[in-house]
Amino acid sequence: MKILLLEDEYTLRKSIKELLEDYGYIVDDFSDGKEVLEATYEGTYDLLLLDVNVPGVDGFKLLEQLRKNGIKTPTIFITSLTEIDSMERGYDLGCCDYIKKPFDMKELKLRVATALKLASLRSDEEVIELPGGYEYHTNSFTLTKDKNEVNLSKTEKMILDLFIKYKNQVVTPEMITEYVWEDYVDPANVRVQINNLRKKLNKDLIKNIRGVGYKLET
């Protein structure tokens, strides 16, 4: 099981990391919210442990952005914010637990184990098989080739997700622009991103429908 930890207080971060690694978890630790945003698009995690008041992007805004982009990874907030309004906001954003500082390390371990167990019981991830040995995992927005993850950028992941939603149907450049950027971008930029994605896939997986758009054929 792989866990992402965001905590800007060095001593606490290292203590949590050591505790969880002692129980067999793999832990990537960060002190800045912006770094976490990038990490969650580049890799797959089973659980997020997020402090709220951190540099870069705070924990609340971070989870809000992740949920907006469809990342459903179970999340526990670990924070000194004890007000009921803060707790309510955390749960409204989609966290599965909210731990107030200070806390006992044994309690943290139990809550982590419980969150992971519940997530495995209610997992509804769909694995979509694509030609050429590719598989697309809908919960984590990841693409694998012969069980190995294909490294995709955030934009490439969003474009691929749109193609999956409309598999075997034509996707227009306008649809891509609206889904990925939600605003006008230069059409040349759309073509560049499509070409970058195609280079990482089998040559004919995404077909160019001349004068109309593109199609992912499954």
N, C-alpha and C positions, 0 to 999 in steps of 0.2 A: 504494500500500500504506500502511495506517495502523497506526502502532505506539503502544502505551501504555508510557510509561516511568515507573517508580517508583524514585526515588533521593532520599534526604534530604540528601545532601551537595551543596550548591549548585553548586560549581565543576564537579564531575564530571557532575552532571545536565546542566548547560548544554553541556559539552563533548560529551557523548554526543548530545544533541539536535542540536547544530550539525553534527556528523559525519554523522548519519543524514539530516538534511535536505539536506546537500550531495549525497547520493547519491539524492535524489529522494523520500525517504520523508516522509510526514506524521507528525509526532510530537506527541502530547499528553503533557506531563510533569507529574508530581505528586511531592510530598514526604511525603504522608500516606496510609496504607493505607485509611482510611475514605473518602477522596475517590475512590480508585480503585474501591472497591466500588460506589459510586454511578455512576461513569463507565461501568463495564462493563455496567451494566443500561440505561443511557440511550443508549449508542452502540455501534457495532460496530468491532472492531479485528481486524487480521490477525495481530498478534503482541503478546505482553505481555513486557516486560523488567522484572523485579521484583528489587529489593534485598530482603533479608530483615529486617534490623534497622532498622525505620523506625517513626516515630510512628503512633499509631492502631492499625491492624491489621497485624501483621507479615506478611511475604511468604508464609511457609508457611501461616499460617491463612487468608490471603486466597485463595490458590489452592485450598485445601481447600474453602472456602465456594463458590467459583465452580464447581468441579467438582461439588459436591453439588447445585448448582442447574442443572447441565447445560450450563454454558458450557465449551466444549471448545477455546477459543482456544489455539494453540501458545504455550508459555511458556518463557522462558529466565530462570534465576536468575543475578543478578550479585551476588556476595556475598564478604565477607571470611571467612565460615565455611568453613574448609578441611578440617575433620574428615570422615572417611569416613561417619560416622553422619549428618552433615548432608546430605552428597551423597545418601546412600541415601534419606533422608526426602524430599528434593526430587524424586527420580525416582519414588518411591512415590506421591507426590501427583499426579504426571502431567506434570512438566516435560519438555521435549524436549532441554534442554541446561542445563549448570551451569558458569558461568564464575567462576573464583576471582580475586579482587582481589589485587594489581594486575594489570591486563591491558593488552595493546597494543590501541590503537583499531582497527588494521587487522584484528586477530584478531576483535574484536567485529563488525566489518562483515562479515567472511566468515561468521561463525556465524549472524548475522541472515539473510544471504542464503540460507544453506543451510537454515535452519529454515523460511523462507517457501517455498522451492522444494519441500521435502519435503511441506509441508502441502498445497500445491497438487496434488501428485501423488496423495496419499491422501485428498483431500477426499471425504467421502461425504455431503455436505449434500443434503438433499432439499428441493425447493421445491414446496410444496403450493399449488395454485391454488384460490382461493376465489371465490365469486360477487362481481360488482361490481368486478372489476379488482384484487382483493387477492391477495397472495402471502405465504405464511408460510415462513420460512427456518428449518429445524429446528436447524441447528448454532448459529446466532447468536441464536435466539429473537426474530427481528425480523419485523415485519409491514410490508409495503409496499403502497401504493395507487398504481397506475399508475407503478411503479418508484420512488416516493418513500416514504421510511420514515415510518411512523406513530409518533408519540411516545407510548410507553406507559410507565407506571410499572412498578416491579419486580413488584408484586402483580398488576397487569393482565397482564403478560407470563406469569406463572405460571398465572393462570386461563385465559388463551388457550391456553397449551400443553396444559393438561388437556383443554380442549374439542377441540383438534386430535387428541389421543390417542384421544378417544372421539367423533370426528366422526360425525354422523348417529345418535348414540345419546344417550339421556337422561343428563345429569350432575346428580346430586342436590346440594343444599347441603352435605350431610354429606361427600360426596366432595371438594368444593371446600375445605371446612374442613380436612380431613385432608391434602390435597395441598399447600395453601398455608401453613397455619399449624401443622400437626401438633399442634394442641391446640384446646381449646374457644375459640370466639369468639362474640360476640353474632350471632345470625342476621341482625339488621338490618345489621351490618357487611358480611356477605356480599352482601346485596342492594344496598348502596351501591356496593360494588366492581363488581358485575355491571352496574349502571346506568352507572357511569363508563366501563366498557369499551364498552358498547353505544353510548354517545354518540359514540365515536370510530370506529364501524363503520357500515355500512349498517344501516338501521333493523331489517330483518327477518333479519339474518344469524344472530343468536342469538335463538331463539324461547323464550318462556316456556311450559312445559308445566304447566298449572295443577295445583297440588297435588302435583307430583312433582319438578320441577326445571327444567332448561334443555337446549336442544339446539342445536348448531351444525350447520346444514344445508349440505352441500357438493354 
